[in-house]
């Protein structure tokens, strides 16, 4: 059994294809029309992605999940499972039915409604899990600090996984609000920042290793056992 992590599929959500620039998942016609609208400088808010593009997005995400996550594996989705108005529950169920994995856990996102709770093995607002001994704090939203973060190291990772921002920090690094972000051992596991793929623990640790190394160096350089809360060695010795 292997654990996998993802966030923000936004199944059946046409507008997310514009906002998160899921251009590769659009039909060629939609993509050309959207890019032409952008290039012209006109307001793209009225642009409507076709049902064909939405279906293509749903199928691509489901196919990508099923290509890696086996029936007996475990999938954690960190929120925003599906979208819809009067058809929200039907959309959420339809997307869940496309996923072959039997055990899918949900961390509630801002677009999730409690009515979809029964589609998942469990649902949480925030949860701490251990995966092969690695401590992971899962939340839909990015957090500056979390339980036990100050113990994080390359040898004993203690990391935070989140979604919600749709790869914003990758696309626009200057928009990142956290000081010392290169030493912040947290990762956006949303589909938009990982070629529409789920994340394995090995991929997570490979991505975060440089930050864990930088975090250890930051603690040494500042003489603080918890630099994201400004707590120094004198406090740690109490």
N, C-alpha and C positions, 0 to 999 in steps of 0.2 A: 504494500500500500504506500502510495506517494501523495504528499500534499501539494496542491497548487494554489496559486493566489492570483486574483484579478480584481478589477473594479470598473464600474461605470460602463457596462455594456449599453445601457440606454436602448434596449430593444424596442423597435417600433417608433423611435423618436426621430422623425425626419429632420427637425431643426438642429439636433446635435451634430448632424453631418456638416452643417454650415459652421456652427459655433466652434466645433473642435476640428474643423477642416479635415473631415474624413473623405478627402477627395478620391482616394484610391478605391473607396467602396461605392462611389457614385457610378451611375451609368456614364458612358462617354458623353452622351448628349447633355445630361445634367451638369457634369463637370465643366464642359465647355461653356455652357450658358452661365454658370455661376462665376467662373473665372473672367468671362467677358464683362459681366456686370461689375465685378470688383475692379477690373482694369479701367472701366469707364468712370469710376469714381461715384457711381450712383449708389443709393441706399439698397443694400442687399437683404434688408429685413423682410421684404415682401416676397422674396424668392421662395418658392415651394419645391422641395425635393420630391421627385416622383415616387409613387408606390413601388415601382420597380427597383429604385435605388434603396428604399427602405428594406425591401425584401432581400436584396443583395447583401446589405449590411447584416441583417439578422442571420442569414445563412452562412456568411463568411465567419462571423464570430462563433457561431455554433460549430461549424466545421473545424475551425482552429482549436476550439476547446476539445472536441471529440478526437482530434488527431493526436493529442498528447495525454489527455486525462482518460484513463481507463474506467470501466464500470466500477471496479473495486477501489479506485482511488478516492481522494477527498478534495473537493474544490471549495475554497473560501472566496466569496464575492463580497467586496467591501463597499457595497451599496449601489443604488441607482440601477436596479435590475431591468426595469422596463418602464414604458411611458404609455400614456393614453388618458382619455377622459372617460366616457361612458364604457369604453372597451378595455379599460386598464387591467382588470383582473383577467380577462380572457387573453390579453396580450402577454401578461406575465406568465400565465399557465402555458401558453403556446410556446414561449421561448424556453421555459423549463422542460417541456416535453421534447424539445430538440436536443437537449443535453443528455447523453447516455449515462454519465456518472450518477450513481445512485445516491451518494452522500454529498449534498451541496449545503453549505452553511452560509448564512447571510449576516452581514453587519449593516444595520439600517443606514440608508442614505437619505438625503433630503427629498428625493423623488419617490421613496418607497412608502407604501401604505400598509398598515398592519393587516389588512385583509389578505395579503399574500403570504402570511406567516406559515400556513400549512404546506406551502410548496417546498419548504426547506427542512433539513434535519434539525437545525436550530437557528435562532435569530438573536442578535445582540446589538446593543448600542455601542458597546466597546468590549473587547475581550482580550485576555492574555493567554497565549497558547505556547506550547513547546513543540518544536519540530526537530527531531533528532538532537535534542538537548539545547537547541537554540531558542531563546526567549523572544517572542514576537508580540508586540502590542498592536492590535488591529483596531483601526477607527476609520470611518469614512473621511474624516477631516484631518489635515496635517496638524500635529501638535508640536510645540517647541520642545517640551520635555515630557517624560512619562516615567512610570514606576521602575526604579532600578536602572535608569539610563546611565547613571554615573558609574555603574559597574561595567559598562560596555568596553570590550576590548576585542582584538582580533582573535585571541584564544577563546574568549567567552562572549560571543556577540549578544547584545541586548538591543534589539532594533525595533523601529516603528514602521509599520506599513499603512499606507493611506491611499485615498483616491481624490475625487471631487474636483481637482484642479485641471484635469485633462491635459497633462504634460505642459502646463504653462511654464513651469520652472525650466523645462528643457528648451522650449521655444524662445522664452524671454528671460534669460538668467537674471537680468537687472531687476525684474519684478519680484524676485525672491525676497521676502521680508525678514528673513532670519539672519542675524549676524553670525559669522563663522559658519556659514552654510556648508563649506567644504568639510567641516568636522561634525556635521549633523547626521547621525547614523539612522536616517529615515529614507524611505523610498516610496515614490508614487508607483503603485502597481496597476494603474489604470491601463486599459487597452490602448489608449491613444499614444502612450509613450513607449510601447514595446511591440510595434508592428502588428497590433491587434492580436497578441498572443498572451496566454497565461504565463505566470512566473513560477519557476521551480525554486526550491530553497537554494540550490547550488547557484543559480543565476542571481538570486538576491544577494547572497554572500559575496559573490564575485563583484557585483556592482558596488556593494557597500564596503568592501575591504579597504579601499583608499580612504574612505571617510572614517572608518574605525581606526586606522593608523593615525590619521590626522587628529582624531579625538583623543587618542592616547597622548600624542605630542602636545596638544593644547592643554591637557591637564598637567603635564610636566612643566611646560613653559610658564604657565600662570600660577603654579603651585595650588591648584584648585582641584578637589576631587569631584566637583560638580560644576563645571564652568558655565553651563546654561542656566544655572540658578545663582552663580556667583559665590558658591560656598567653598571656602578654602580648607587647607589641611588642618588648621587650628580647630575648626568646627568638627572635622572628621575624627579627630582624636578623642573627642568627648565620649 
